[in-house]
Amino acid sequence: MESMMEHVARSLGKDEVAVRQANLYVNGQVCAYELNIPMDKIRVKKASTVNNANSTTSGGSITSELACLGVIEACAILKKRMAPVKETMHDPTWEQLVTKCFQQEIDMTASY
């Protein structure tokens, strides 16, 4: 029995790895858009039951859509935490803002 990802890949004439990489790339694009930063600042890691709590198998495009929703919500959490720091700065770069947040011990991890 083939997985959903294998089925999608075969239907598109692609290999499964390429389809998975495309999904990860889209999540990175969503994050970069939400945080208004360049893509080269984003690192997306493959989800698995090893590094994600309460992870289960999935199927269909709903997983990709929910992953993007999770990214959007996690970015909103980060932006809310970073906002008070950003308000004290004059047009900071992403690096300056992250550094200042780190110095003020702002939690820079978020999940949804």
HELIX and SHEET records of a PDB file:
HELIX    1   1 MET A    4  LEU A   12  1                                   9    
HELIX    2   2 GLU A   16  LEU A   35  1                                  20    
HELIX    3   3 MET A   39  LYS A   41  5                                   3    
HELIX    4   4 ILE A   62  GLU A   87  1                                  26    
HELIX    5   5 TRP A   94  GLN A  103  1                                  10    
END                                                                             
